[in-house]
Amino acid sequence: RYAGGNIPQAEADGMFKDIHFDYDSYSVSSEYQAQLRENAKTLSSDSSLQVEIEGHCDKRGTVEYNMALGEKRAKAVATLLVTYG
Protein backbone atom coordinates (compact mmCIF):
# COMPACT_ATOMS: atom_id res chain seq x y z
CA ARG A 1 0.00 0.00 0.00
CA TYR A 2 1.21 3.46 -0.86
CA ALA A 3 2.27 5.66 2.05
CA GLY A 4 0.18 3.65 4.47
CA GLY A 5 -2.99 4.49 2.53
CA ASN A 6 -5.27 2.35 0.48
CA ILE A 7 -3.59 2.58 -2.92
CA PRO A 8 -2.17 -0.82 -3.95
CA GLN A 9 1.39 -0.87 -5.23
CA ALA A 10 2.38 -2.55 -8.47
CA GLU A 11 5.66 -3.83 -7.10
CA ALA A 12 6.36 -7.07 -5.26
CA ASP A 13 3.23 -8.76 -3.93
CA GLY A 14 0.84 -5.93 -4.77
CA MET A 15 -2.44 -6.22 -6.63
CA PHE A 16 -0.80 -5.57 -10.01
CA LYS A 17 2.60 -6.61 -11.29
CA ASP A 18 5.04 -4.51 -13.30
CA ILE A 19 5.18 -4.96 -17.06
CA HIS A 20 8.68 -5.20 -18.49
CA PHE A 21 9.69 -4.33 -22.03
CA ASP A 22 12.52 -5.38 -24.27
CA TYR A 23 15.29 -2.86 -24.73
CA ASP A 24 14.26 0.10 -26.89
CA SER A 25 10.72 -1.26 -27.31
CA TYR A 26 7.18 -0.42 -26.34
CA SER A 27 5.60 -3.65 -27.59
CA VAL A 28 3.93 -5.70 -24.88
CA SER A 29 5.03 -9.34 -25.09
CA SER A 30 2.48 -12.17 -24.99
CA GLU A 31 3.65 -13.05 -21.48
CA TYR A 32 2.65 -9.63 -20.20
CA GLN A 33 -0.50 -9.45 -22.32
CA ALA A 34 -1.85 -12.37 -20.29
CA GLN A 35 -0.99 -10.50 -17.12
CA LEU A 36 -2.75 -7.38 -18.42
CA ARG A 37 -5.87 -9.45 -19.14
CA GLU A 38 -5.94 -10.42 -15.46
CA ASN A 39 -5.37 -6.80 -14.44
CA ALA A 40 -8.26 -5.72 -16.68
CA LYS A 41 -10.53 -8.30 -15.02
CA THR A 42 -9.57 -6.97 -11.61
CA LEU A 43 -10.22 -3.38 -12.65
CA SER A 44 -13.55 -4.16 -14.30
CA SER A 45 -14.74 -6.14 -11.25
CA ASP A 46 -14.39 -3.12 -8.93
CA SER A 47 -15.46 0.25 -10.33
CA SER A 48 -13.97 2.05 -7.32
CA LEU A 49 -10.43 1.10 -8.39
CA GLN A 50 -8.39 3.72 -10.19
CA VAL A 51 -4.92 3.27 -11.61
CA GLU A 52 -2.16 5.52 -12.82
CA ILE A 53 -0.04 4.02 -15.56
CA GLU A 54 3.57 5.16 -15.82
CA GLY A 55 6.20 4.18 -18.36
CA HIS A 56 9.83 4.05 -17.28
CA CYS A 57 13.19 3.56 -19.00
CA ASP A 58 16.75 3.02 -17.92
CA LYS A 59 19.34 5.80 -18.05
CA ARG A 60 20.63 5.01 -21.53
CA GLY A 61 19.63 7.50 -24.21
CA THR A 62 18.73 11.15 -23.98
CA VAL A 63 16.16 12.49 -21.55
CA GLU A 64 13.88 13.42 -24.44
CA TYR A 65 14.11 9.96 -26.00
CA ASN A 66 13.46 8.21 -22.70
CA MET A 67 10.49 10.45 -21.91
CA ALA A 68 8.96 9.64 -25.30
CA LEU A 69 9.63 5.90 -24.92
CA GLY A 70 8.16 5.89 -21.41
CA GLU A 71 5.03 7.60 -22.71
CA LYS A 72 4.70 5.07 -25.54
CA ARG A 73 5.06 2.22 -23.04
CA ALA A 74 2.37 3.65 -20.78
CA LYS A 75 0.03 4.18 -23.74
CA ALA A 76 0.62 0.62 -24.97
CA VAL A 77 -0.39 -0.76 -21.56
CA ALA A 78 -3.40 1.56 -21.31
CA THR A 79 -4.58 0.59 -24.79
CA LEU A 80 -4.42 -3.12 -23.94
CA LEU A 81 -6.24 -2.63 -20.64
CA VAL A 82 -9.05 -0.86 -22.48
CA THR A 83 -9.08 -3.55 -25.16
CA TYR A 84 -9.36 -6.24 -22.48
CA GLY A 85 -12.27 -4.48 -20.81
Biopython code that builds the backbone (N, CA, C, O; Angstrom):
import numpy as np
from Bio.PDB.StructureBuilder import StructureBuilder

atoms = [
    (1, "ARG", "N", (0.843, -1.190, 0.000)),
    (1, "ARG", "CA", (0.000, 0.000, 0.000)),
    (1, "ARG", "C", (0.878, 1.239, 0.000)),
    (1, "ARG", "O", (1.942, 1.265, 0.619)),
    (2, "TYR", "N", (0.428, 2.238, -0.685)),
    (2, "TYR", "CA", (1.210, 3.462, -0.864)),
    (2, "TYR", "C", (1.081, 4.362, 0.354)),
    (2, "TYR", "O", (-0.025, 4.733, 0.748)),
    (3, "ALA", "N", (2.197, 4.705, 0.940)),
    (3, "ALA", "CA", (2.270, 5.663, 2.047)),
    (3, "ALA", "C", (1.287, 5.324, 3.173)),
    (3, "ALA", "O", (0.736, 6.218, 3.816)),
    (4, "GLY", "N", (1.076, 4.040, 3.399)),
    (4, "GLY", "CA", (0.181, 3.649, 4.469)),
    (4, "GLY", "C", (-1.286, 3.841, 4.146)),
    (4, "GLY", "O", (-2.138, 3.605, 5.002)),
    (5, "GLY", "N", (-1.602, 4.264, 2.927)),
    (5, "GLY", "CA", (-2.988, 4.493, 2.534)),
    (5, "GLY", "C", (-3.599, 3.260, 1.916)),
    (5, "GLY", "O", (-3.204, 2.134, 2.218)),
    (6, "ASN", "N", (-4.561, 3.482, 1.052)),
    (6, "ASN", "CA", (-5.271, 2.347, 0.479)),
    (6, "ASN", "C", (-5.017, 2.185, -1.015)),
    (6, "ASN", "O", (-5.828, 1.576, -1.712)),
    (7, "ILE", "N", (-3.923, 2.711, -1.513)),
    (7, "ILE", "CA", (-3.593, 2.577, -2.922)),
    (7, "ILE", "C", (-2.635, 1.403, -3.083)),
    (7, "ILE", "O", (-1.515, 1.455, -2.576)),
    (8, "PRO", "N", (-3.055, 0.333, -3.786)),
    (8, "PRO", "CA", (-2.168, -0.825, -3.949)),
    (8, "PRO", "C", (-0.943, -0.489, -4.795)),
    (8, "PRO", "O", (-1.038, 0.282, -5.751)),
    (9, "GLN", "N", (0.175, -1.051, -4.454)),
    (9, "GLN", "CA", (1.392, -0.873, -5.229)),
    (9, "GLN", "C", (1.466, -1.910, -6.327)),
    (9, "GLN", "O", (0.893, -2.994, -6.209)),
    (10, "ALA", "N", (2.167, -1.581, -7.389)),
    (10, "ALA", "CA", (2.382, -2.547, -8.470)),
    (10, "ALA", "C", (3.509, -3.503, -8.115)),
    (10, "ALA", "O", (3.503, -4.652, -8.556)),
    (11, "GLU", "N", (4.460, -3.057, -7.338)),
    (11, "GLU", "CA", (5.664, -3.832, -7.100)),
    (11, "GLU", "C", (5.424, -4.977, -6.128)),
    (11, "GLU", "O", (4.471, -4.976, -5.348)),
    (12, "ALA", "N", (6.306, -5.937, -6.201)),
    (12, "ALA", "CA", (6.362, -7.069, -5.262)),
    (12, "ALA", "C", (5.048, -7.834, -5.236)),
    (12, "ALA", "O", (4.597, -8.319, -6.274)),
    (13, "ASP", "N", (4.431, -7.950, -4.079)),
    (13, "ASP", "CA", (3.234, -8.760, -3.935)),
    (13, "ASP", "C", (1.959, -7.929, -3.993)),
    (13, "ASP", "O", (0.936, -8.323, -3.432)),
    (14, "GLY", "N", (2.010, -6.792, -4.662)),
    (14, "GLY", "CA", (0.842, -5.935, -4.768)),
    (14, "GLY", "C", (-0.222, -6.512, -5.680)),
    (14, "GLY", "O", (-0.055, -7.596, -6.238)),
    (15, "MET", "N", (-1.302, -5.790, -5.824)),
    (15, "MET", "CA", (-2.436, -6.224, -6.632)),
    (15, "MET", "C", (-2.057, -6.392, -8.100)),
    (15, "MET", "O", (-2.526, -7.323, -8.754)),
    (16, "PHE", "N", (-1.226, -5.518, -8.617)),
    (16, "PHE", "CA", (-0.796, -5.566, -10.010)),
    (16, "PHE", "C", (0.717, -5.743, -10.067)),
    (16, "PHE", "O", (1.445, -5.289, -9.184)),
    (17, "LYS", "N", (1.164, -6.397, -11.100)),
    (17, "LYS", "CA", (2.602, -6.609, -11.289)),
    (17, "LYS", "C", (3.128, -5.661, -12.365)),
    (17, "LYS", "O", (2.382, -5.222, -13.240)),
    (18, "ASP", "N", (4.404, -5.358, -12.288)),
    (18, "ASP", "CA", (5.037, -4.514, -13.295)),
    (18, "ASP", "C", (5.078, -5.230, -14.638)),
    (18, "ASP", "O", (5.151, -6.457, -14.699)),
    (19, "ILE", "N", (5.031, -4.459, -15.696)),
    (19, "ILE", "CA", (5.175, -4.959, -17.056)),
    (19, "ILE", "C", (6.570, -4.558, -17.515)),
    (19, "ILE", "O", (6.945, -3.390, -17.406)),
    (20, "HIS", "N", (7.330, -5.496, -18.018)),
    (20, "HIS", "CA", (8.682, -5.202, -18.488)),
    (20, "HIS", "C", (8.727, -5.269, -20.010)),
    (20, "HIS", "O", (8.013, -6.051, -20.638)),
    (21, "PHE", "N", (9.568, -4.444, -20.578)),
    (21, "PHE", "CA", (9.692, -4.334, -22.026)),
    (21, "PHE", "C", (11.096, -4.707, -22.459)),
    (21, "PHE", "O", (12.053, -4.569, -21.698)),
    (22, "ASP", "N", (11.206, -5.179, -23.687)),
    (22, "ASP", "CA", (12.523, -5.381, -24.271)),
    (22, "ASP", "C", (13.203, -4.032, -24.448)),
    (22, "ASP", "O", (12.553, -2.987, -24.493)),
    (23, "TYR", "N", (14.512, -4.078, -24.547)),
    (23, "TYR", "CA", (15.293, -2.859, -24.731)),
    (23, "TYR", "C", (14.792, -2.096, -25.953)),
    (23, "TYR", "O", (14.581, -2.678, -27.017)),
    (24, "ASP", "N", (14.605, -0.797, -25.791)),
    (24, "ASP", "CA", (14.262, 0.104, -26.887)),
    (24, "ASP", "C", (12.933, -0.278, -27.548)),
    (24, "ASP", "O", (12.776, -0.115, -28.758)),
    (25, "SER", "N", (11.980, -0.783, -26.764)),
    (25, "SER", "CA", (10.722, -1.256, -27.312)),
    (25, "SER", "C", (9.552, -0.804, -26.451)),
    (25, "SER", "O", (9.692, -0.589, -25.247)),
    (26, "TYR", "N", (8.401, -0.665, -27.087)),
    (26, "TYR", "CA", (7.176, -0.421, -26.343)),
    (26, "TYR", "C", (6.096, -1.442, -26.705)),
    (26, "TYR", "O", (4.912, -1.220, -26.451)),
    (27, "SER", "N", (6.515, -2.557, -27.297)),
    (27, "SER", "CA", (5.598, -3.652, -27.594)),
    (27, "SER", "C", (5.446, -4.524, -26.357)),
    (27, "SER", "O", (6.430, -4.886, -25.712)),
    (28, "VAL", "N", (4.202, -4.855, -26.034)),
    (28, "VAL", "CA", (3.930, -5.700, -24.876)),
    (28, "VAL", "C", (3.988, -7.158, -25.323)),
    (28, "VAL", "O", (3.241, -7.571, -26.210)),
    (29, "SER", "N", (4.871, -7.929, -24.711)),
    (29, "SER", "CA", (5.032, -9.344, -25.089)),
    (29, "SER", "C", (3.800, -10.144, -24.684)),
    (29, "SER", "O", (3.015, -9.705, -23.844)),
    (30, "SER", "N", (3.635, -11.322, -25.285)),
    (30, "SER", "CA", (2.479, -12.166, -24.991)),
    (30, "SER", "C", (2.432, -12.553, -23.514)),
    (30, "SER", "O", (1.353, -12.684, -22.937)),
    (31, "GLU", "N", (3.595, -12.735, -22.909)),
    (31, "GLU", "CA", (3.652, -13.052, -21.478)),
    (31, "GLU", "C", (2.953, -11.974, -20.661)),
    (31, "GLU", "O", (2.173, -12.282, -19.760)),
    (32, "TYR", "N", (3.226, -10.729, -20.970)),
    (32, "TYR", "CA", (2.650, -9.629, -20.204)),
    (32, "TYR", "C", (1.235, -9.287, -20.665)),
    (32, "TYR", "O", (0.474, -8.688, -19.905)),
    (33, "GLN", "N", (0.872, -9.651, -21.879)),
    (33, "GLN", "CA", (-0.504, -9.448, -22.320)),
    (33, "GLN", "C", (-1.447, -10.292, -21.467)),
    (33, "GLN", "O", (-2.526, -9.832, -21.094)),
    (34, "ALA", "N", (-1.048, -11.512, -21.158)),
    (34, "ALA", "CA", (-1.853, -12.366, -20.293)),
    (34, "ALA", "C", (-2.012, -11.733, -18.909)),
    (34, "ALA", "O", (-3.091, -11.771, -18.318)),
    (35, "GLN", "N", (-0.947, -11.164, -18.414)),
    (35, "GLN", "CA", (-0.992, -10.496, -17.116)),
    (35, "GLN", "C", (-1.927, -9.289, -17.173)),
    (35, "GLN", "O", (-2.682, -9.038, -16.233)),
    (36, "LEU", "N", (-1.875, -8.545, -18.274)),
    (36, "LEU", "CA", (-2.751, -7.384, -18.422)),
    (36, "LEU", "C", (-4.216, -7.793, -18.518)),
    (36, "LEU", "O", (-5.090, -7.061, -18.055)),
    (37, "ARG", "N", (-4.496, -8.946, -19.110)),
    (37, "ARG", "CA", (-5.874, -9.451, -19.140)),
    (37, "ARG", "C", (-6.391, -9.646, -17.711)),
    (37, "ARG", "O", (-7.522, -9.279, -17.393)),
    (38, "GLU", "N", (-5.554, -10.222, -16.866)),
    (38, "GLU", "CA", (-5.935, -10.419, -15.463)),
    (38, "GLU", "C", (-6.121, -9.078, -14.760)),
    (38, "GLU", "O", (-7.055, -8.909, -13.976)),
    (39, "ASN", "N", (-5.239, -8.134, -15.038)),
    (39, "ASN", "CA", (-5.372, -6.799, -14.444)),
    (39, "ASN", "C", (-6.674, -6.141, -14.880)),
    (39, "ASN", "O", (-7.351, -5.500, -14.076)),
    (40, "ALA", "N", (-7.026, -6.300, -16.158)),
    (40, "ALA", "CA", (-8.262, -5.717, -16.678)),
    (40, "ALA", "C", (-9.475, -6.332, -15.985)),
    (40, "ALA", "O", (-10.436, -5.627, -15.677)),
    (41, "LYS", "N", (-9.437, -7.639, -15.738)),
    (41, "LYS", "CA", (-10.531, -8.303, -15.018)),
    (41, "LYS", "C", (-10.676, -7.724, -13.613)),
    (41, "LYS", "O", (-11.784, -7.457, -13.146)),
    (42, "THR", "N", (-9.550, -7.536, -12.956)),
    (42, "THR", "CA", (-9.572, -6.975, -11.607)),
    (42, "THR", "C", (-10.169, -5.572, -11.624)),
    (42, "THR", "O", (-11.014, -5.236, -10.794)),
    (43, "LEU", "N", (-9.721, -4.758, -12.577)),
    (43, "LEU", "CA", (-10.220, -3.383, -12.655)),
    (43, "LEU", "C", (-11.709, -3.344, -12.983)),
    (43, "LEU", "O", (-12.448, -2.545, -12.408)),
    (44, "SER", "N", (-12.148, -4.190, -13.892)),
    (44, "SER", "CA", (-13.552, -4.155, -14.296)),
    (44, "SER", "C", (-14.469, -4.738, -13.213)),
    (44, "SER", "O", (-15.665, -4.451, -13.200)),
    (45, "SER", "N", (-13.923, -5.547, -12.314)),
    (45, "SER", "CA", (-14.738, -6.136, -11.252)),
    (45, "SER", "C", (-14.988, -5.172, -10.099)),
    (45, "SER", "O", (-15.869, -5.418, -9.275)),
    (46, "ASP", "N", (-14.236, -4.086, -10.023)),
    (46, "ASP", "CA", (-14.392, -3.119, -8.930)),
    (46, "ASP", "C", (-14.295, -1.713, -9.498)),
    (46, "ASP", "O", (-13.199, -1.212, -9.746)),
    (47, "SER", "N", (-15.438, -1.079, -9.703)),
    (47, "SER", "CA", (-15.459, 0.246, -10.332)),
    (47, "SER", "C", (-14.854, 1.343, -9.450)),
    (47, "SER", "O", (-14.634, 2.457, -9.924)),
    (48, "SER", "N", (-14.585, 1.044, -8.183)),
    (48, "SER", "CA", (-13.972, 2.053, -7.322)),
    (48, "SER", "C", (-12.452, 2.116, -7.505)),
    (48, "SER", "O", (-11.812, 3.066, -7.053)),
    (49, "LEU", "N", (-11.874, 1.110, -8.167)),
    (49, "LEU", "CA", (-10.425, 1.104, -8.391)),
    (49, "LEU", "C", (-10.045, 2.115, -9.458)),
    (49, "LEU", "O", (-10.724, 2.249, -10.476)),
    (50, "GLN", "N", (-8.972, 2.812, -9.217)),
    (50, "GLN", "CA", (-8.393, 3.720, -10.193)),
    (50, "GLN", "C", (-6.899, 3.418, -10.268)),
    (50, "GLN", "O", (-6.269, 3.102, -9.258)),
    (51, "VAL", "N", (-6.346, 3.518, -11.457)),
    (51, "VAL", "CA", (-4.920, 3.265, -11.613)),
    (51, "VAL", "C", (-4.254, 4.427, -12.335)),
    (51, "VAL", "O", (-4.889, 5.162, -13.092)),
    (52, "GLU", "N", (-2.991, 4.570, -12.087)),
    (52, "GLU", "CA", (-2.157, 5.523, -12.817)),
    (52, "GLU", "C", (-1.081, 4.694, -13.493)),
    (52, "GLU", "O", (-0.344, 3.959, -12.836)),
    (53, "ILE", "N", (-0.997, 4.815, -14.794)),
    (53, "ILE", "CA", (-0.038, 4.021, -15.560)),
    (53, "ILE", "C", (1.151, 4.905, -15.896)),
    (53, "ILE", "O", (0.995, 5.989, -16.459)),
    (54, "GLU", "N", (2.335, 4.435, -15.549)),
    (54, "GLU", "CA", (3.570, 5.164, -15.822)),
    (54, "GLU", "C", (4.494, 4.285, -16.643)),
    (54, "GLU", "O", (4.568, 3.076, -16.422)),
    (55, "GLY", "N", (5.194, 4.883, -17.583)),
    (55, "GLY", "CA", (6.198, 4.179, -18.356)),
    (55, "GLY", "C", (7.576, 4.648, -17.940)),
    (55, "GLY", "O", (7.816, 5.849, -17.815)),
    (56, "HIS", "N", (8.471, 3.724, -17.728)),
    (56, "HIS", "CA", (9.827, 4.055, -17.281)),
    (56, "HIS", "C", (10.865, 3.460, -18.221)),
    (56, "HIS", "O", (10.584, 2.517, -18.961)),
    (57, "CYS", "N", (12.051, 4.018, -18.181)),
    (57, "CYS", "CA", (13.189, 3.563, -18.996)),
    (57, "CYS", "C", (14.429, 3.533, -18.119)),
    (57, "CYS", "O", (14.423, 4.037, -16.996)),
    (58, "ASP", "N", (15.489, 2.937, -18.642)),
    (58, "ASP", "CA", (16.746, 3.017, -17.917)),
    (58, "ASP", "C", (17.430, 4.340, -18.295)),
    (58, "ASP", "O", (16.834, 5.181, -18.968)),
    (59, "LYS", "N", (18.663, 4.513, -17.863)),
    (59, "LYS", "CA", (19.341, 5.802, -18.055)),
    (59, "LYS", "C", (20.046, 5.945, -19.391)),
    (59, "LYS", "O", (20.628, 6.992, -19.674)),
    (60, "ARG", "N", (20.001, 4.898, -20.224)),
    (60, "ARG", "CA", (20.633, 5.011, -21.529)),
    (60, "ARG", "C", (19.775, 5.893, -22.418)),
    (60, "ARG", "O", (18.551, 5.893, -22.288)),
    (61, "GLY", "N", (20.378, 6.628, -23.298)),
    (61, "GLY", "CA", (19.629, 7.505, -24.207)),
    (61, "GLY", "C", (19.431, 8.882, -23.606)),
    (61, "GLY", "O", (19.715, 9.119, -22.432)),
    (62, "THR", "N", (18.940, 9.778, -24.434)),
    (62, "THR", "CA", (18.725, 11.151, -23.985)),
    (62, "THR", "C", (17.457, 11.223, -23.134)),
    (62, "THR", "O", (16.607, 10.333, -23.182)),
    (63, "VAL", "N", (17.351, 12.280, -22.370)),
    (63, "VAL", "CA", (16.163, 12.489, -21.546)),
    (63, "VAL", "C", (14.921, 12.550, -22.432)),
    (63, "VAL", "O", (13.891, 11.957, -22.112)),
    (64, "GLU", "N", (15.026, 13.267, -23.537)),
    (64, "GLU", "CA", (13.883, 13.418, -24.439)),
    (64, "GLU", "C", (13.453, 12.064, -25.013)),
    (64, "GLU", "O", (12.263, 11.753, -25.062)),
    (65, "TYR", "N", (14.415, 11.278, -25.438)),
    (65, "TYR", "CA", (14.113, 9.963, -26.003)),
    (65, "TYR", "C", (13.442, 9.080, -24.957)),
    (65, "TYR", "O", (12.434, 8.433, -25.240)),
    (66, "ASN", "N", (13.998, 9.054, -23.754)),
    (66, "ASN", "CA", (13.456, 8.207, -22.704)),
    (66, "ASN", "C", (12.068, 8.659, -22.263)),
    (66, "ASN", "O", (11.220, 7.824, -21.948)),
    (67, "MET", "N", (11.827, 9.951, -22.238)),
    (67, "MET", "CA", (10.486, 10.445, -21.905)),
    (67, "MET", "C", (9.479, 9.980, -22.952)),
    (67, "MET", "O", (8.379, 9.546, -22.609)),
    (68, "ALA", "N", (9.851, 10.069, -24.218)),
    (68, "ALA", "CA", (8.956, 9.641, -25.295)),
    (68, "ALA", "C", (8.723, 8.135, -25.244)),
    (68, "ALA", "O", (7.592, 7.682, -25.420)),
    (69, "LEU", "N", (9.774, 7.354, -25.005)),
    (69, "LEU", "CA", (9.632, 5.900, -24.920)),
    (69, "LEU", "C", (8.768, 5.515, -23.720)),
    (69, "LEU", "O", (7.917, 4.632, -23.827)),
    (70, "GLY", "N", (8.978, 6.167, -22.589)),
    (70, "GLY", "CA", (8.162, 5.895, -21.407)),
    (70, "GLY", "C", (6.691, 6.180, -21.665)),
    (70, "GLY", "O", (5.821, 5.428, -21.227)),
    (71, "GLU", "N", (6.416, 7.262, -22.372)),
    (71, "GLU", "CA", (5.030, 7.597, -22.708)),
    (71, "GLU", "C", (4.420, 6.543, -23.643)),
    (71, "GLU", "O", (3.269, 6.142, -23.467)),
    (72, "LYS", "N", (5.193, 6.106, -24.627)),
    (72, "LYS", "CA", (4.703, 5.067, -25.538)),
    (72, "LYS", "C", (4.429, 3.765, -24.792)),
    (72, "LYS", "O", (3.459, 3.071, -25.094)),
    (73, "ARG", "N", (5.268, 3.432, -23.829)),
    (73, "ARG", "CA", (5.065, 2.220, -23.042)),
    (73, "ARG", "C", (3.786, 2.324, -22.210)),
    (73, "ARG", "O", (2.999, 1.379, -22.152)),
    (74, "ALA", "N", (3.585, 3.452, -21.580)),
    (74, "ALA", "CA", (2.371, 3.650, -20.784)),
    (74, "ALA", "C", (1.129, 3.584, -21.661)),
    (74, "ALA", "O", (0.131, 2.977, -21.272)),
    (75, "LYS", "N", (1.178, 4.197, -22.832)),
    (75, "LYS", "CA", (0.028, 4.176, -23.740)),
    (75, "LYS", "C", (-0.242, 2.767, -24.258)),
    (75, "LYS", "O", (-1.399, 2.386, -24.436)),
    (76, "ALA", "N", (0.802, 1.996, -24.500)),
    (76, "ALA", "CA", (0.622, 0.619, -24.970)),
    (76, "ALA", "C", (-0.105, -0.206, -23.912)),
    (76, "ALA", "O", (-1.000, -0.985, -24.241)),
    (77, "VAL", "N", (0.271, -0.041, -22.655)),
    (77, "VAL", "CA", (-0.385, -0.760, -21.564)),
    (77, "VAL", "C", (-1.827, -0.286, -21.418)),
    (77, "VAL", "O", (-2.737, -1.104, -21.286)),
    (78, "ALA", "N", (-2.043, 1.028, -21.442)),
    (78, "ALA", "CA", (-3.399, 1.563, -21.311)),
    (78, "ALA", "C", (-4.301, 1.068, -22.435)),
    (78, "ALA", "O", (-5.451, 0.705, -22.190)),
    (79, "THR", "N", (-3.799, 1.050, -23.643)),
    (79, "THR", "CA", (-4.582, 0.586, -24.792)),
    (79, "THR", "C", (-5.007, -0.869, -24.611)),
    (79, "THR", "O", (-6.154, -1.221, -24.883)),
    (80, "LEU", "N", (-4.083, -1.711, -24.153)),
    (80, "LEU", "CA", (-4.420, -3.115, -23.937)),
    (80, "LEU", "C", (-5.427, -3.288, -22.805)),
    (80, "LEU", "O", (-6.333, -4.115, -22.905)),
    (81, "LEU", "N", (-5.277, -2.516, -21.729)),
    (81, "LEU", "CA", (-6.239, -2.626, -20.638)),
    (81, "LEU", "C", (-7.644, -2.271, -21.117)),
    (81, "LEU", "O", (-8.613, -2.934, -20.749)),
    (82, "VAL", "N", (-7.756, -1.230, -21.935)),
    (82, "VAL", "CA", (-9.054, -0.856, -22.481)),
    (82, "VAL", "C", (-9.569, -1.947, -23.412)),
    (82, "VAL", "O", (-10.747, -2.301, -23.368)),
    (83, "THR", "N", (-8.702, -2.470, -24.241)),
    (83, "THR", "CA", (-9.084, -3.546, -25.160)),
    (83, "THR", "C", (-9.599, -4.768, -24.404)),
    (83, "THR", "O", (-10.544, -5.423, -24.844)),
    (84, "TYR", "N", (-8.978, -5.070, -23.269)),
    (84, "TYR", "CA", (-9.356, -6.239, -22.484)),
    (84, "TYR", "C", (-10.516, -5.967, -21.536)),
    (84, "TYR", "O", (-10.897, -6.840, -20.756)),
    (85, "GLY", "N", (-11.076, -4.773, -21.598)),
    (85, "GLY", "CA", (-12.269, -4.483, -20.809)),
    (85, "GLY", "C", (-12.046, -3.564, -19.659)),
    (85, "GLY", "O", (-12.985, -3.252, -18.926)),
]
sb = StructureBuilder()
sb.init_structure("model")
sb.init_model(0)
sb.init_chain("A")
sb.init_seg("    ")
for serial, (resi, resn, name, xyz) in enumerate(atoms, 1):
    if name == "N":
        sb.init_residue(resn, " ", resi, " ")
    sb.init_atom(name, np.array(xyz, "f"), 0.0, 1.0, " ", f" {name:<3s}", serial, name[0])
structure = sb.get_structure()
